[in-house]
Amino acid sequence: MKQVLQHLRTGKLELAEVPCPAVRPGHLLVQTTHSLISPGSERMLVEFSRGSLLAKARSQPDRVKQVLDKIKTDGLLPTLETVFNRLDEPLPMGYCNVGRVIAVGKGVRDFNVGDLVASNGNHAEMVCVPSTLAAKIPEGVSGEAAAFTVMGAIALQGTRLLQPTFGEKFTVVGLGLLGLMAVQFLRAQGCGVLAVDVDQGRCDMAAAMGCETVNAANGNPLRTAATYSDGHGMDG
């Protein structure tokens, strides 16, 4: 089967032929019909992989600290061997998958062969996913729309943590796919939204959703927030 792999050391993005996974206990084997690209995280991984070793280190200072700590305990050469082995492992891309269940693992309930599901599966023709990270697609929902399920869940969790209530005002900084989803969840909750980005096109999309907007490339988000909240400050 075909699968999209990112090589972290060389930067090569590959459509590879790999063995088809077998269904495991507690999992579903799904034949993909749709797969959504996460533009932020996947672009970040591609750019990270194409950087030099120094650029990789600069972009992940926490990992550098872990490597330095490992050198102290395990020595330089074993640590470098571990680091390079990790960089040489191809990384499966993608986590927003839609497909049809073709096998159900032992112990799985509530799913049957033939079900259409959304899951966190990779960009691959076949994926094996935990049943706890899959959801049946309701009748009438297209595969294209269902492919946004996992991304939507991330944005929804962010808004839930804010515990928004009717009439409150919130700021969403960054109007990529997740940010624009968060905007819509907050608007559906009856909240006012100040949407901030440095891309005017994205600001215009948020404005069309009923938001107050500010382009941080040429505007002042703090001053705009003070005005928008009548000096009281934003609620979240």
Buried (B, 14 or more C-beta within 10 A) or exposed (E): BEBBBBBBBEBEBBEEEBEEBEBBEEBBBBBBBBBBBBEBBBEEBBEBBBBEEEEBBEEEEEEEEEBEEBBEEEEEEEBEEEBEEEBEEBBBBBBBBBBBBBBBBEEBEEBEEEBBBBBBBBBBBBBBBBBEBBBBBEEEBEBEBBBBBBBBBBBEEBBEEBEBEEEBBBBBEBBBBBBBBBBBBBBEBEBBBBBBBEBEEBBEBBEEBEBBBBBBEEBEBEEBBBEBBEEEEBBB
